[in-house]
Amino acid sequence: MKNNINRYLNKLLVQQETELLGIALNLKIFKLLEDDEHTAHSLAQKLCSDRHNTKVLLDGLVFMDLLQLTDEIYTNKDVTKQFFVYDSSQYCGDVYLNRKEIINNARKMTKSLVKNGCGEMVDSKHPKKWANAAKIVLKQEQKNLISPVAVNIVKNLKEFKNMSKVLDLGCSSGIIGLEMIKEHPTMKGVLFDYKEVVNVANEHIKEYNLEDRVTTLNGDMEFDDIGSGYDLIWCSNIFYFFKDKKEVIQKIYDALSPKGILVSAHVEIDNNNMLDKISYFYFLFLNMQKRNKLEPMELSNIFEEVGFRSINSYTNHDMPMTPFQIHIAKK
């Protein structure tokens, strides 16, 4: 039936899957299954949990293609081993749990936002919140999900091997910039963000043993100096928060060395294109806070206006959750 309501009723079931995975991560079930063989009964004993409902949970994870069941033994699938086994090198469980919490909180606020608007949320900035996230959640996300994509993008630039100075603008944990610098034998770098966030990034610089090649600047990039003479500037997910994007992009342009390159990674949404559905709902809560939703061609047009001589744009589907538009703009 063309107008079958099940299409919408079935969307409610996604919440069940979301909860099951969240419970499994909080109980570190995937780690327990990696360490030892377990049936539902033996795992329930290990967890001191209800035997029947532990089996219901495990079977749900099988349906979600996170576990496989063979002769009553539950084992992790490859994707589970890679991203959801606690303490694995690419563990992203905290990323999932954090995004789940954000979406749950956003859902509770949505009705109020629709009825009453966002009030003072439009101009609010949260350096302490970003700093706390940068310690674990954003560090995980940047290291395991974003930096492999970002490093691949910049390493494929023919100019990369001759670059000497890079800026990670709005660096958060700083991991993206650090991974880029790690891939270059002599390049030096600057990590820029709010003071509270940069304090976290400084700890990560020490972890990477790159104190001799990486420094930090702190401030508000809308109003403060971001340095100069950069051969490469990387920025992602920052332009939504500026009242005057052109002014910030002009500052970026001026901070680049002659023939310097800006690499921008942002979500762009065309409300008339149903293929942008995932991006639309990814940005829904920010949109309701009146953040600047980016439309196709908006950034590339500003890049051209401020003077970039060459702009290469394409869609990247390897970023977490939703496609990102990559712009490589050369001065």
C-alpha positions in Angstrom: 0.0 0.0 0.0 1.4 3.3 -1.1 0.2 5.2 2.1 1.0 2.4 4.6 1.5 4.0 8.0 4.0 1.3 9.0 6.7 3.3 7.3 6.4 5.8 10.2 5.5 3.4 13.0 8.6 1.4 12.3 10.8 4.4 13.0 9.8 4.1 16.6 11.7 0.8 16.7 15.0 2.4 16.0 14.9 3.8 19.6 14.9 0.1 20.8 18.2 -0.6 19.0 19.7 2.7 20.2 19.0 1.7 23.8 20.3 -1.9 23.4 23.6 -0.7 22.1 23.9 1.9 24.8 23.3 -0.7 27.5 25.8 -3.1 26.0 28.4 -0.3 26.0 27.8 0.7 29.5 28.0 -2.9 30.7 31.1 -3.4 28.6 29.5 -6.5 27.1 31.6 -6.5 24.0 34.8 -6.5 26.1 33.6 -9.4 28.1 32.8 -11.4 25.0 36.2 -10.6 23.6 38.0 -11.8 26.7 36.1 -15.1 27.2 33.6 -17.3 25.5 30.1 -16.7 26.8 26.6 -18.1 26.5 23.7 -15.9 27.6 23.7 -17.8 30.9 27.4 -17.5 31.7 27.4 -13.8 30.7 24.3 -13.2 33.0 26.3 -14.8 35.8 29.3 -12.6 35.1 27.1 -9.5 35.0 24.9 -10.6 37.9 22.0 -9.8 35.6 18.7 -11.5 34.7 19.3 -14.5 32.6 16.3 -14.2 30.3 16.6 -10.5 29.6 20.4 -10.8 29.1 19.6 -13.3 26.3 17.0 -10.9 24.9 19.6 -8.2 24.8 22.2 -10.4 23.2 19.8 -11.7 20.6 18.9 -8.1 19.8 22.6 -7.3 19.2 22.7 -10.3 16.8 19.8 -8.8 14.9 21.7 -5.5 14.8 24.7 -7.3 13.2 27.0 -6.6 16.1 27.2 -10.2 17.4 27.0 -13.6 15.9 25.6 -16.7 17.6 27.1 -20.2 17.1 26.1 -23.1 19.3 24.8 -20.8 22.0 28.1 -18.9 22.1 28.0 -15.1 21.3 31.0 -13.5 19.6 31.7 -10.0 18.3 31.5 -9.1 14.7 34.5 -7.4 13.1 33.0 -3.9 13.3 32.2 -4.5 17.0 35.8 -5.6 17.6 37.1 -2.5 15.9 34.9 0.2 17.4 33.0 -1.1 20.4 35.3 -3.3 22.4 36.3 -1.2 25.4 40.1 -0.3 25.5 40.6 -1.4 21.8 42.8 1.0 19.9 39.9 2.4 17.8 37.3 2.3 20.6 34.4 4.8 19.9 31.9 3.7 22.5 32.1 7.0 24.3 31.4 8.8 21.0 28.2 6.8 20.6 27.1 7.3 24.2 27.8 11.0 24.0 25.9 11.5 20.8 23.0 9.4 22.2 22.9 11.7 25.3 23.0 14.8 23.1 20.1 13.5 20.9 18.1 12.5 23.9 18.5 16.0 25.5 17.7 17.6 22.2 14.6 15.6 21.8 13.4 16.8 25.2 14.0 20.4 24.2 12.5 20.3 20.7 8.9 21.0 21.6 9.9 24.0 23.7 12.1 25.3 20.8 9.3 25.0 18.4 6.8 26.8 20.6 9.1 29.4 22.3 12.2 29.7 20.1 15.8 29.5 21.3 16.2 32.8 23.1 19.7 33.5 24.3 21.0 30.1 22.9 21.8 31.9 19.6 24.7 33.8 21.0 25.9 31.3 23.6 29.4 29.8 23.6 30.5 26.9 25.7 34.3 26.8 26.1 34.2 24.6 29.2 31.7 22.2 27.6 34.0 21.9 24.5 37.0 21.3 26.7 35.4 18.5 28.6 34.3 16.8 25.4 37.8 17.2 23.9 39.3 15.1 26.8 37.7 11.9 25.8 34.7 12.0 23.4 36.0 14.3 20.7 39.5 12.8 21.1 38.1 9.4 20.2 36.1 10.8 17.4 38.9 12.8 15.9 41.5 10.1 16.3 39.5 7.1 15.0 36.9 8.5 12.7 37.9 12.0 11.4 41.7 12.2 11.3 42.1 9.2 8.9 39.9 11.0 6.4 41.5 14.4 7.0 45.1 13.1 6.8 44.2 11.3 3.5 42.8 14.5 2.1 45.9 16.6 2.9 48.5 14.0 2.0 47.0 13.8 -1.5 47.7 17.5 -2.0 50.7 17.7 -4.3 51.9 20.7 -2.2 51.8 18.7 1.1 55.4 17.4 1.0 56.7 21.0 0.7 54.5 22.6 3.4 56.2 23.9 6.5 53.4 25.3 8.7 49.8 24.1 9.4 47.0 25.6 11.5 44.3 23.4 12.9 41.6 26.1 13.4 39.0 25.2 16.0 41.1 22.2 16.9 39.1 20.8 19.8 41.3 17.9 21.0 43.9 18.8 18.5 44.2 15.3 17.3 43.5 16.1 13.6 46.4 18.6 13.4 48.7 16.3 15.4 48.0 13.4 13.0 48.7 15.6 10.0 52.0 16.8 11.5 52.9 13.2 12.4 52.7 12.3 8.7 55.2 15.0 7.7 58.9 14.9 8.7 59.5 18.6 9.3 56.2 20.5 9.2 55.3 22.6 12.3 51.8 23.3 13.5 49.6 25.6 15.5 46.4 24.4 17.3 43.8 27.2 17.9 40.7 27.1 20.1 39.3 28.6 23.2 41.8 28.8 26.1 40.0 26.0 28.1 40.1 23.7 25.0 43.7 24.5 24.2 44.7 23.4 27.7 43.4 19.9 26.8 45.1 20.0 23.4 48.4 20.8 25.1 48.2 17.5 27.0 47.7 15.7 23.7 50.7 17.4 22.2 52.8 15.8 25.0 51.2 12.4 24.3 52.3 12.7 20.7 55.8 13.9 21.7 55.5 16.8 19.3 56.3 19.7 21.7 59.2 20.7 19.5 57.0 21.1 16.4 53.5 22.1 17.7 52.4 25.2 19.6 49.0 26.6 20.6 47.1 29.8 20.3 43.9 30.5 22.2 41.0 32.9 21.8 37.8 33.4 19.9 38.5 33.1 16.2 35.8 35.6 15.3 37.6 38.4 17.2 41.2 37.3 18.0 44.4 36.9 16.0 44.9 33.4 14.6 48.5 33.9 13.4 49.9 34.0 9.9 52.2 32.4 7.4 50.4 29.1 7.2 50.9 26.9 4.2 47.8 24.9 5.2 44.7 25.6 7.3 42.3 22.8 8.2 38.9 23.7 9.7 35.8 21.6 10.1 32.4 22.3 11.7 33.1 25.9 12.6 31.3 28.1 10.1 27.8 27.3 11.5 28.6 29.4 14.6 29.6 32.8 13.0 27.3 35.7 12.4 29.6 36.9 9.6 31.2 34.0 7.9 32.8 36.2 5.2 34.7 38.1 7.8 36.2 35.0 9.4 37.0 33.5 5.9 38.8 36.8 5.1 40.9 36.4 8.2 41.7 32.8 7.2 42.7 34.0 3.7 45.0 36.7 5.2 46.6 34.2 7.5 47.7 31.9 4.7 51.1 32.2 3.1 51.2 33.0 -0.7 49.8 30.0 -2.5 48.6 28.6 0.9 45.7 26.2 1.0 42.5 26.1 3.1 40.8 22.7 3.6 37.2 23.1 4.8 35.0 20.2 5.9 31.4 21.1 6.7 27.8 19.8 6.3 25.8 21.5 3.6 22.1 21.0 3.2 19.8 21.5 0.3 16.2 21.6 1.6 14.9 20.7 -1.9 17.0 17.6 -2.2 15.6 14.5 -0.5 19.1 12.9 -0.7 20.1 15.4 2.0 17.7 13.9 4.5 20.4 12.5 6.8 22.2 15.8 6.8 19.0 17.7 7.5 18.2 15.6 10.7 21.9 15.6 11.7 21.7 19.4 11.8 18.1 19.7 13.1 18.9 20.7 16.7 21.5 23.2 15.7 19.1 24.6 13.1 16.5 25.1 15.8 19.1 27.1 17.8 19.4 29.3 14.7 22.9 28.3 13.9 23.9 29.0 10.3 22.8 26.1 8.2 25.1 26.0 5.2 23.6 25.7 1.7 25.3 24.2 -1.4 27.7 26.7 -3.0 27.4 29.1 0.0 31.0 28.6 1.2 32.5 28.2 -2.2 31.0 31.5 -3.3 32.5 33.3 -0.2 35.9 31.7 -0.9 35.7 33.1 -4.4 34.6 36.5 -3.1 37.6 36.9 -0.7 40.1 36.0 -3.4 40.8 32.3 -3.5 42.1 31.5 -7.0 41.2 27.8 -7.2 38.4 26.0 -5.4 37.9 22.2 -5.6 34.7 20.9 -4.0 33.4 17.4 -3.5 31.3 15.3 -1.2 33.0 12.9 1.3 30.9 10.0 2.6 33.5 8.7 5.1 32.9 11.3 7.8 30.9 10.1 10.8 27.1 10.2 10.6 26.5 12.3 7.5 28.2 13.3 4.3 30.5 16.3 4.5 31.3 18.8 1.7 35.1 19.2 1.3 36.4 22.5 -0.1 40.1 22.8 -1.1 40.7 26.5 -1.7 44.0 27.7 -2.9 45.2 31.3 -2.4 
